[in-house]
Structure formats: C-alpha cells, structure tokens
Amino acid sequence: MIKRTAANQNQLHTNTLTSQTYREAKECYYQAVYRYDWVQGGFNGSHWEERFDHYKASCIRLPREYGQPRVYTSHVSFDMSQAGGSDLPWESDVVRVKYDGQGQPRYDFSGASYNYAIRTDNQRAGSESLTFIAGPKILKAPEADKVQAFLRVNAGKVELVINDDRASFYQGETLRVTAKIVRRVIWKEKGRLWGWNERRTDTIVHNAPIDVLADAGTPQNVTDLTAASNGPKPANFVSQSVFIESWSFSRVNSRISTGATMNRGRGNDVAY
C-alpha cells in the first residue's frame, strides 16, 4: 500500500511484493458400515441379515505445500505539479498494490484523491520505476459526523440548531439540511370499562430543506420552530414534545466534495 501525504509526496515509495502459491492437502480413509436386520420367516427361516448401510470417512489434514516465491519490487514517485486541487486535512490518498506473481503489479486507485496517469520510467525483470502524475481532484462524499442537527428549548423557544464543523473549508457554499420534526402530544382518555388510558398524537411540524451559507465566523445556524410546535392542546392534556424523526444533509454544488446526501437517522427529542 502507498499512502501519499504532503509531507512524503517528494519521496520515493518502494514496495517489495511477494507472491507464493500453496496447496492444501488431506488424506481420507473410508470404512464400510453395515447394519443387521432380523428377517422373520421366509424360505431361509428367521435369521439376521447383513446389509451395507454407508461409508464412514476419517480425514487427516497434511501440511501446506508451498511453491517457489516470486518477488517484484515497485518504485513509485509522485508528480503533483499538475494536480487539480489541494489536499484536505481529513482525506487520505491511498493506492493499493497487488501482485499475483504474473507479469507486473496492478495498482488500485479507488482510494486515491486524484485521477492519476502512470508513466513508466524503467522496467526490467522483477522491478519497475513509475511516476504517478496527479490530474483532476476526485470529489468524495462529505464527512457525515462534521454536521450536527439537534433540537433545544432556549428561553421558552423551540429551536433547531445546525452546527457545521467544516464551515471554514466550505466558506461561501450551501449546506442543505432536511429534518423531519414531529410534535407528540400525550393526553388521557377515559376507558369504557375502567380507568384512564394515555393516548398520543403525532403531527409533522417541519419537513423542508434549510439552506445554510457556510461561514467560518458563524458556523452555527438556529431556526425558530416555536410557532409551528405550539398547536392546540386536547382535553385532558398531559405533555408535549418535539423530536427529529430523521434528518440528512448535503453540500450543494461544492468545489471540494460531492453532493451526496448523508442520512443521519433519528435525532433527539425535547419536552417543552
């Protein structure tokens, strides 16, 4: 595996790869198992009759048999002079090297942060020298845990709070948060035969996207949901609360990440 960072990208990355085949073997022994049935009467009279039933197997695993190892050495340099973007602190630029003993190694760029072109500088039996030339940046999904959305009661007001821990990197871009917020009212209903039973009514009070402009100076956004949350109260009212049934976020038209929707599931609830 090759892991490029800003600190080591000017170094030569050398990987010595070894491929070796092995064979699993075992010895098995089989024993015939017979059963004996009592035969009543008949031409031969009553007697015990032997019949084949099945084979019983017993196997012994033998030590692995290894083939001749094949070794290949890969020397990789990085050329970042044409890179279409810059490294972000939370990203890793990883290239995995695979060698099956046939031909040259294969390079897996699925974990890379850039589109790389490969230039072969030197190649001979058992080794090669390559240069990976960085091209356009590969946008990746934003970090799911760097945006928080939660409800709070502040000075009697019900508020939806959105925190963007990466606002400084996404300065001027749009963070879109969609939260389904439900008001739950608990009330009591007299039973037909005896006592009082608690009932509840759930009402959606918010289910629309909120667009927040990323600003390093104010990474927190507050939306007042008091009016939407204060609906009528039924007779025999007991309590009310609001909770986030589900929420998600995305970065809209971002220059540094994809617009993938990050589903965050259920949020918190508050009584008021």
One Martini backbone bead per residue (centre of mass of N, CA, C, O) as a GRO file, in nm:
protein
  272
    1MET     BB    1   0.097   0.036   0.021
    2ILE     BB    2   0.020   0.378  -0.073
    3LYS     BB    3   0.078   0.686   0.118
    4ARG     BB    4  -0.002   1.007   0.047
    5THR     BB    5   0.157   1.312   0.139
    6ALA     BB    6   0.282   1.623   0.176
    7ALA     BB    7   0.546   1.508   0.323
    8ASN     BB    8   0.602   1.237   0.103
    9GLN     BB    9   0.569   1.309  -0.215
   10ASN     BB   10   0.904   1.336  -0.269
   11GLN     BB   11   0.928   1.045  -0.231
   12LEU     BB   12   1.025   0.717  -0.247
   13HIS     BB   13   0.814   0.436  -0.321
   14THR     BB   14   0.871   0.116  -0.178
   15ASN     BB   15   0.778  -0.218  -0.299
   16THR     BB   16   0.778  -0.552  -0.176
   17LEU     BB   17   0.665  -0.832  -0.361
   18THR     BB   18   0.492  -1.141  -0.271
   19SER     BB   19   0.441  -1.454  -0.442
   20GLN     BB   20   0.260  -1.754  -0.322
   21THR     BB   21   0.194  -2.078  -0.350
   22TYR     BB   22  -0.056  -2.320  -0.233
   23ARG     BB   23  -0.135  -2.653  -0.093
   24GLU     BB   24  -0.403  -2.837  -0.002
   25ALA     BB   25  -0.402  -3.137   0.207
   26LYS     BB   26  -0.554  -3.476   0.228
   27GLU     BB   27  -0.638  -3.771   0.413
   28CYS     BB   28  -0.863  -4.041   0.336
   29TYR     BB   29  -1.079  -4.270   0.515
   30TYR     BB   30  -1.273  -4.568   0.452
   31GLN     BB   31  -1.572  -4.720   0.602
   32ALA     BB   32  -1.773  -4.977   0.621
   33VAL     BB   33  -2.125  -4.987   0.701
   34TYR     BB   34  -2.334  -5.209   0.876
   35ARG     BB   35  -2.645  -5.380   0.892
   36TYR     BB   36  -2.890  -5.555   1.110
   37ASP     BB   37  -3.159  -5.767   1.017
   38TRP     BB   38  -3.461  -5.908   1.103
   39VAL     BB   39  -3.585  -6.210   0.958
   40GLN     BB   40  -3.904  -6.334   0.919
   41GLY     BB   41  -3.886  -6.612   0.795
   42GLY     BB   42  -3.914  -6.785   0.512
   43PHE     BB   43  -3.713  -6.986   0.327
   44ASN     BB   44  -3.464  -6.944   0.554
   45GLY     BB   45  -3.583  -6.826   0.776
   46SER     BB   46  -3.502  -6.702   1.059
   47HIS     BB   47  -3.280  -6.403   1.046
   48TRP     BB   48  -2.979  -6.244   1.005
   49GLU     BB   49  -2.913  -5.949   0.800
   50GLU     BB   50  -2.665  -5.820   0.595
   51ARG     BB   51  -2.615  -5.458   0.528
   52PHE     BB   52  -2.540  -5.197   0.354
   53ASP     BB   53  -2.519  -4.843   0.445
   54HIS     BB   54  -2.222  -4.691   0.482
   55TYR     BB   55  -1.970  -4.445   0.489
   56LYS     BB   56  -1.679  -4.383   0.687
   57ALA     BB   57  -1.496  -4.085   0.746
   58SER     BB   58  -1.134  -4.006   0.762
   59CYS     BB   59  -0.936  -3.708   0.812
   60ILE     BB   60  -0.606  -3.570   0.719
   61ARG     BB   61  -0.421  -3.293   0.755
   62LEU     BB   62  -0.178  -3.153   0.567
   63PRO     BB   63   0.076  -2.988   0.497
   64ARG     BB   64   0.167  -2.731   0.337
   65GLU     BB   65   0.239  -2.658  -0.011
   66TYR     BB   66   0.500  -2.470  -0.136
   67GLY     BB   67   0.602  -2.254  -0.358
   68GLN     BB   68   0.776  -2.046  -0.542
   69PRO     BB   69   0.876  -1.742  -0.491
   70ARG     BB   70   0.767  -1.413  -0.604
   71VAL     BB   71   0.949  -1.112  -0.682
   72TYR     BB   72   0.857  -0.756  -0.657
   73THR     BB   73   0.967  -0.421  -0.743
   74SER     BB   74   0.835  -0.098  -0.645
   75HIS     BB   75   0.878   0.237  -0.785
   76VAL     BB   76   0.736   0.546  -0.657
   77SER     BB   77   0.636   0.856  -0.796
   78PHE     BB   78   0.532   1.200  -0.754
   79ASP     BB   79   0.330   1.430  -0.960
   80MET     BB   80   0.186   1.756  -0.848
   81SER     BB   81   0.197   1.995  -1.068
   82GLN     BB   82  -0.116   1.910  -1.200
   83ALA     BB   83  -0.301   1.942  -0.974
   84GLY     BB   84  -0.670   1.964  -0.926
   85GLY     BB   85  -0.591   2.067  -0.624
   86SER     BB   86  -0.622   2.000  -0.269
   87ASP     BB   87  -0.548   1.908   0.033
   88LEU     BB   88  -0.725   1.753   0.293
   89PRO     BB   89  -0.714   1.672   0.623
   90TRP     BB   90  -0.934   1.412   0.592
   91GLU     BB   91  -0.767   1.296   0.370
   92SER     BB   92  -0.670   1.014   0.163
   93ASP     BB   93  -0.390   0.885  -0.040
   94VAL     BB   94  -0.459   0.569  -0.180
   95VAL     BB   95  -0.251   0.294  -0.299
   96ARG     BB   96  -0.292  -0.026  -0.421
   97VAL     BB   97  -0.091  -0.325  -0.428
   98LYS     BB   98  -0.088  -0.596  -0.673
   99TYR     BB   99   0.042  -0.947  -0.665
  100ASP     BB  100   0.031  -1.276  -0.853
  101GLY     BB  101   0.312  -1.350  -1.029
  102GLN     BB  102   0.204  -1.198  -1.292
  103GLY     BB  103   0.394  -0.991  -1.416
  104GLN     BB  104   0.263  -0.705  -1.308
  105PRO     BB  105   0.147  -0.494  -1.112
  106ARG     BB  106  -0.139  -0.362  -0.950
  107TYR     BB  107  -0.333  -0.052  -0.939
  108ASP     BB  108  -0.536   0.089  -0.682
  109PHE     BB  109  -0.743   0.403  -0.704
  110SER     BB  110  -1.004   0.407  -0.511
  111GLY     BB  111  -0.834   0.580  -0.267
  112ALA     BB  112  -0.796   0.830  -0.428
  113SER     BB  113  -0.778   1.200  -0.479
  114TYR     BB  114  -0.679   1.139  -0.775
  115ASN     BB  115  -0.612   1.148  -1.105
  116TYR     BB  116  -0.397   0.906  -1.252
  117ALA     BB  117  -0.105   0.892  -1.429
  118ILE     BB  118   0.116   0.655  -1.591
  119ARG     BB  119   0.474   0.641  -1.578
  120THR     BB  120   0.734   0.472  -1.738
  121ASP     BB  121   1.082   0.468  -1.652
  122ASN     BB  122   1.127   0.156  -1.557
  123GLN     BB  123   1.185  -0.189  -1.689
  124ARG     BB  124   1.229  -0.511  -1.538
  125ALA     BB  125   1.309  -0.790  -1.406
  126GLY     BB  126   1.133  -0.754  -1.097
  127SER     BB  127   1.102  -0.438  -1.189
  128GLU     BB  128   0.991  -0.085  -1.127
  129SER     BB  129   0.949   0.259  -1.253
  130LEU     BB  130   0.723   0.515  -1.140
  131THR     BB  131   0.486   0.780  -1.232
  132PHE     BB  132   0.249   0.976  -1.065
  133ILE     BB  133   0.012   1.183  -1.227
  134ALA     BB  134  -0.165   1.442  -1.131
  135GLY     BB  135  -0.494   1.550  -1.156
  136PRO     BB  136  -0.790   1.557  -1.097
  137LYS     BB  137  -1.005   1.581  -0.856
  138ILE     BB  138  -1.168   1.369  -0.621
  139LEU     BB  139  -1.475   1.362  -0.521
  140LYS     BB  140  -1.616   1.336  -0.197
  141ALA     BB  141  -1.783   1.264   0.056
  142PRO     BB  142  -1.884   1.397   0.322
  143GLU     BB  143  -1.864   1.433   0.651
  144ALA     BB  144  -2.099   1.311   0.866
  145ASP     BB  145  -1.982   1.421   1.167
  146LYS     BB  146  -1.960   1.756   1.089
  147VAL     BB  147  -2.276   1.748   1.124
  148GLN     BB  148  -2.528   1.906   1.331
  149ALA     BB  149  -2.863   1.815   1.455
  150PHE     BB  150  -3.077   1.991   1.695
  151LEU     BB  151  -3.277   2.020   1.975
  152ARG     BB  152  -3.410   2.309   2.163
  153VAL     BB  153  -3.463   2.494   2.467
  154ASN     BB  154  -3.485   2.863   2.447
  155ALA     BB  155  -3.646   3.069   2.627
  156GLY     BB  156  -3.919   2.899   2.526
  157LYS     BB  157  -3.785   2.801   2.263
  158VAL     BB  158  -3.799   2.622   1.962
  159GLU     BB  159  -3.495   2.473   1.830
  160LEU     BB  160  -3.293   2.447   1.538
  161VAL     BB  161  -2.965   2.312   1.528
  162ILE     BB  162  -2.672   2.398   1.323
  163ASN     BB  163  -2.358   2.239   1.277
  164ASP     BB  164  -2.037   2.342   1.116
  165ASP     BB  165  -1.712   2.216   1.132
  166ARG     BB  166  -1.644   2.296   0.801
  167ALA     BB  167  -1.691   2.602   0.723
  168SER     BB  168  -1.401   2.701   0.641
  169PHE     BB  169  -1.390   2.512   0.378
  170TYR     BB  170  -1.706   2.603   0.282
  171GLN     BB  171  -1.691   2.885   0.209
  172GLY     BB  172  -1.996   3.003   0.059
  173GLU     BB  173  -2.151   2.750   0.083
  174THR     BB  174  -2.410   2.504   0.070
  175LEU     BB  175  -2.607   2.386   0.338
  176ARG     BB  176  -2.830   2.104   0.340
  177VAL     BB  177  -3.113   2.060   0.559
  178THR     BB  178  -3.317   1.771   0.642
  179ALA     BB  179  -3.602   1.776   0.868
  180LYS     BB  180  -3.809   1.559   1.059
  181ILE     BB  181  -4.058   1.708   1.262
  182VAL     BB  182  -4.222   1.606   1.569
  183ARG     BB  183  -4.526   1.627   1.737
  184ARG     BB  184  -4.603   1.523   2.078
  185VAL     BB  185  -4.915   1.425   2.226
  186ILE     BB  186  -5.034   1.379   2.558
  187TRP     BB  187  -5.330   1.197   2.656
  188LYS     BB  188  -5.649   1.138   2.810
  189GLU     BB  189  -5.867   0.842   2.828
  190LYS     BB  190  -6.158   0.710   2.904
  191GLY     BB  191  -6.263   0.417   2.977
  192ARG     BB  192  -6.527   0.202   2.938
  193LEU     BB  193  -6.469   0.039   3.214
  194TRP     BB  194  -6.174   0.160   3.311
  195GLY     BB  195  -6.013   0.423   3.361
  196TRP     BB  196  -5.710   0.567   3.225
  197ASN     BB  197  -5.575   0.641   2.900
  198GLU     BB  198  -5.307   0.678   2.709
  199ARG     BB  199  -5.243   0.914   2.447
  200ARG     BB  200  -5.130   0.984   2.104
  201THR     BB  201  -5.008   1.263   1.892
  202ASP     BB  202  -4.879   1.299   1.563
  203THR     BB  203  -4.703   1.591   1.418
  204ILE     BB  204  -4.593   1.758   1.151
  205VAL     BB  205  -4.379   2.066   1.166
  206HIS     BB  206  -4.122   1.964   0.986
  207ASN     BB  207  -4.009   1.911   0.611
  208ALA     BB  208  -3.768   2.112   0.518
  209PRO     BB  209  -3.531   2.271   0.372
  210ILE     BB  210  -3.213   2.407   0.489
  211ASP     BB  211  -3.023   2.686   0.400
  212VAL     BB  212  -2.668   2.720   0.455
  213LEU     BB  213  -2.416   2.949   0.486
  214ALA     BB  214  -2.095   2.912   0.491
  215ASP     BB  215  -1.930   3.028   0.804
  216ALA     BB  216  -1.659   3.068   1.000
  217GLY     BB  217  -1.786   3.285   1.203
  218THR     BB  218  -2.085   3.114   1.172
  219PRO     BB  219  -2.134   2.769   1.232
  220GLN     BB  220  -2.427   2.853   1.340
  221ASN     BB  221  -2.775   2.753   1.315
  222VAL     BB  222  -3.106   2.905   1.380
  223THR     BB  223  -3.441   2.768   1.413
  224ASP     BB  224  -3.765   2.874   1.464
  225LEU     BB  225  -4.040   2.642   1.599
  226THR     BB  226  -4.263   2.750   1.788
  227ALA     BB  227  -4.517   2.796   1.615
  228ALA     BB  228  -4.536   2.502   1.499
  229SER     BB  229  -4.536   2.360   1.802
  230ASN     BB  230  -4.805   2.539   1.892
  231GLY     BB  231  -5.064   2.371   1.928
  232PRO     BB  232  -5.332   2.234   2.012
  233LYS     BB  233  -5.496   2.119   2.308
  234PRO     BB  234  -5.630   1.869   2.454
  235ALA     BB  235  -5.811   1.713   2.648
  236ASN     BB  236  -5.630   1.591   2.900
  237PHE     BB  237  -5.357   1.704   2.912
  238VAL     BB  238  -5.002   1.621   2.967
  239SER     BB  239  -4.794   1.640   2.705
  240GLN     BB  240  -4.503   1.776   2.517
  241SER     BB  241  -4.312   1.716   2.208
  242VAL     BB  242  -4.005   1.708   2.016
  243PHE     BB  243  -3.875   1.534   1.716
  244ILE     BB  244  -3.630   1.368   1.524
  245GLU     BB  245  -3.695   1.132   1.295
  246SER     BB  246  -3.521   1.269   1.055
  247TRP     BB  247  -3.193   1.327   0.886
  248SER     BB  248  -3.011   1.542   0.649
  249PHE     BB  249  -2.727   1.607   0.420
  250SER     BB  250  -2.574   1.858   0.194
  251ARG     BB  251  -2.356   1.966  -0.069
  252VAL     BB  252  -2.391   2.242  -0.276
  253ASN     BB  253  -2.193   2.278  -0.530
  254SER     BB  254  -1.918   2.171  -0.460
  255ARG     BB  255  -1.554   2.193  -0.479
  256ILE     BB  256  -1.477   1.938  -0.247
  257SER     BB  257  -1.756   1.780  -0.281
  258THR     BB  258  -2.013   1.602  -0.296
  259GLY     BB  259  -2.386   1.574  -0.322
  260ALA     BB  260  -2.430   1.379  -0.110
  261THR     BB  261  -2.652   1.214   0.093
  262MET     BB  262  -2.658   1.230   0.453
  263ASN     BB  263  -2.778   0.993   0.658
  264ARG     BB  264  -2.869   1.026   1.025
  265GLY     BB  265  -3.146   0.982   1.127
  266ARG     BB  266  -3.217   1.005   1.441
  267GLY     BB  267  -3.292   1.232   1.684
  268ASN     BB  268  -3.383   1.433   1.916
  269ASP     BB  269  -3.564   1.524   2.221
  270VAL     BB  270  -3.815   1.766   2.350
  271ALA     BB  271  -3.953   1.930   2.615
  272TYR     BB  272  -4.227   2.212   2.663
   0.00000   0.00000   0.00000
